[in-house]
Structures are given as C-alpha cells and as structure tokens.
Amino acid sequence: RTEANYPEKGLGDHNYCRNPDNEPEGAWCYTTDAGSRWEYCGVRKCSERVRVVTCWEGLQKDYRGDISSTVSGYTCQKWTAQEPHSHSRTAENYPNTGLGDHAYCRNPDDESGGAWCYTNNPDQRWDYCGVPKCDKSEEYCFDGLQKAYRGPKQVTASGRKCQKWTSQEPHGHSRTEQNYPNEGLGDHNYCRNPDNEPGGAWCYTTDPDKRWEYCGVKTCN
C-alpha cells in the first residue's frame, strides 16, 4: 500500500490512518507491533451520535472552547504571557485546568462568575468572558441599576481607568464603604453603583478632567 500503487488515497511520508484499498470497516494502518500486522483506527463515523456541548454550568471549570474575548470586548492575554499583566495563573501552578500557550478563557482558580482571562488592556487586569451558561438566569449580564454587579470591570465606557473607591485623588468624594455599606465598595477600582445612578454601574476616573463615567457593564438585553 504505497502512494505509487494507490495514488490520490492520502498516503505519503506519514503514519496517519487511511483506507486506500476499501477495507469494509474504514480507516486503518499497519502497526509498529510485530505481533499485529494492521488494525482499524476507530475513526468516528457520522452515524455515531456525538454530544455537542453548547453551554457550561457553574464555575465552568470544564470549559475548553476558544472564546478569547471578554464580556466588555477586551481581547485576552495569553496565559503564557506576563505582559501587560504579570500573574501566577500558569499551567505549572494550575495543572489540568486548560491553561497553555493560548489566550482562551478558562477558570483555573474557581472565580465565581465562570470562565475569565487577563486582558490585553493595561488598565483592565482581567474580566469574565460570558461563556454561555445552561441556566439562562445565571447569564453574566445585569439589567436595571446594576446594583448587583460585583465584577472586575475597571475601565469606563469611553476607556478611562477607574479611580479606587478608597482614594480621594484626583477626585474627592463621599462614595465610601463607610457611607455606602454593602454596595460592593472597597479598596479597589471596580465599577459599582452605590447611589442608584440611573445608567447603571459607574466609577470615578483617574482623569482629572472627567470626574466620573458609566462603565458600560453588559446588560441582559
């Protein structure tokens, strides 16, 4: 069974399974086992039922798809890269969690919102990816005032970096954890809506000329 004797049958300088001579059970190959001259390869047939997974439950630890952008539209940083964000979420530190030399969304450390990634935006360290969930009530989106938003978005809709809620520079303010308890404020610069702004989650910005802006957190509509 050579390429010369069976032209146009996919044979060549490789050891891939083929069926040049119409064996009834499909693709096969000669083996490297002296006790077994050849065997079928078990290539899947179209008649076999294949379960197609289109959604992922819970923490989405088992997600191995190729989504590589976040709910906010940022492209993902490769897990093997340390720029623009250095980190410890590597395949060595988190084995068997789907990390590697790629930028696909994963959840190696059990983040509550599901699959996520570091982003290529220097001002947005990481974000969730919006991988489809089987229970639509758990979809990563927020309607209304977005009071329940506890995600990591730290850049406004226009691209300005958010000021920490614990900081009073460049903008002094009264939206502190002490004045607005249980509103998700703290020593971070993630978008929140402690005071019921009608447009949803917002933040003070690090731009001295722009006091605050909405963040454009994803809505369910």
N, C-alpha and C positions, 0 to 999 in steps of 0.2 A: 504494500500500500504506500506508494511513493507519489510525489507530486507529478512525476513524469508519467506514471501509469494511470493516475487518477487526477487529471487536470481540472481546475476550477472547482475543487471539492474542499478548499480551505486548508489543504495540507501545506507543510512548509517546515522551516527550521524552528520548530517549537514542539511542545508536548501537550497542546490543547486537545480536548475531546472533539472528535469529528465522526462522521459516518459516510465514508467515501463509497462503500460497497453495499449500501442499503440493508444493513442489519435490521431485523424487524423491531427491535426494542429501542432503537435510537442511537444517539452518540456513544462512542466507545473509544478505547485506546489500548495499545499494548502497555503492559505494566513493567516496572523495574523488578518485579518479584519473579525469580526464576521458576517458581512453582505455579505461576498463573500467567499464561501467555497473554491473555487480554480479558477485559471486563467492560461491562456497560458503566457509564458515568453517572447515571441517575439525573440527567438534566431534566429540570422540571418541565412538564407538559402543560399546554394551555388548558387541557381538560381538568387539571387538578385545581381544586378550589384554593384560592390564596386570600388570606385575610388582609385586607388593606386597612391600615390604621390611619385615621384622619384626625384624631383628637387624642389628647393625653390628659389623664386625671391627676388630681392632687398636686404634688410638688413637681411633677413632670421630670422626675429623675431618669426615666427611661427614654426621654426624647433623644433621638439620634438623627433628626432631619437636618435640612440645610438652610433653614431660616438664618439669616446673618444680618438682620437689622432690627432695631428696637421699635417699640410702640410709638416712640417720638420721632422716628425716622432717621436715627443715627446709625451709621454702619458700625459693625462690630470690629473690635480689635482682635487680632489672632491671640489665642491662648499662649502661644509660644513667645509672643512679643512682650516687651517690658516698656514700650512707649506707645502712646503718650502716658500710659498709666502703669506703674510698676505694681506687682502683685505676687501673691503666693499661690494662686489657684493654677497650679501646673499639673501635668499628668503624673509627675513624680510624687507630688504631695497629695493628689486626689486620684489614685489609680481606679480604673474600671468605672469612671464616671463620664466617659466620652470625650475627654479633653484630648488635644493633639495639635498638630500644625495646621490649624484651620481657624476660621472665625465664626463657626456655627454656634448658635445659642445652646447652652447647657445649664444644668443646675447642680454643680458639684458639691455645694455646701448647704443645701436644703433651704434656700431662700423661699419664703412663704408664698410669694407670688408666682412661682414657677420658673421656667427657663429664662435665662438672662445672659448678658455679656458685658464686658468692658467696651466702651465706645471709642471711636477714633476722634471724638471731640475732646480736646484738652480740658474743657470746662465741665464736661459731663462724664464723671468717672464710670458709672455703669447704669444700666437700665434694663427693665424687663422687656421681653421680646414679643409678647402677645401670641405665643404658640397656642393654637386652638384648644379649648377645653371641652370635654364631652358634656359637661353640665353648663349650659349657656348662662345660668345665673352666676357662675364663677368667672365669666369672661373678664379680662383685665381692662375695664373701662369704667368711667364714672360720670353719671349724669347730674343734673341739678347744680347745687352749690359745690359739689365735690368735697364736702366736709369729711367724707370717709377716706379720702386719698391719703395713703401713707407710703407712697412710692418714693423712688430716689431722684426724681427729676429735679435738676438744679440749674436749669437754663430756661430763660423766658421764651415766649413765642417768637420774639424778634432776635433771639440769640444772645441776649445779655446774661452774664453769670450772676447767680443769686448771692445776696449778702447773707451771712449767718444770722439766725434769729437772735443769737446771744450777743451779736455785735451791734454797736451804735455808730459805726462808721462804714461808709460815708454818710449814712442816713440815720439820724436819731429817731427813735420810735417807741411806742408803748406796747407793741405786739410781742410780749414776752411770755414765757411759760408761766410765770407767776401771775400775770394779769389774765391770761387765757389758758387755764389748765385743761388738760385732756383734749387738746386740739392738735396734738402731734408736733408741737414746737419743741425746740431743744437746741443742743449745741451742734447744729447742722444747718445747711442752706437748702434743704429740700422744699419744694413748693407745697404750700398749705393754704387753708382758708379759715383762719381763726375767727374772723369777724364778719362772715357771711357776705362777702363780696359777690354780687350777682353773676359775675362771669366765671366763677369757679376758682380753682387753686391759683395762687399768685405768690410773689416774693418781692422783697426789696432787692434792688440791683446793686452791683458794685460800681455802676456808672454814676459818678457824682451828679450828672445832668439828668438822670432818669431815676426818680425816687422808687417807683415800683411798677410792676407789669404782671399781666396774666401769663400763665405758663403754657397754655395750650395743651393741658393734660387730655388724653384721649377720652372722648365721650362715647357712650354706647350707641348713639345714633349716627 
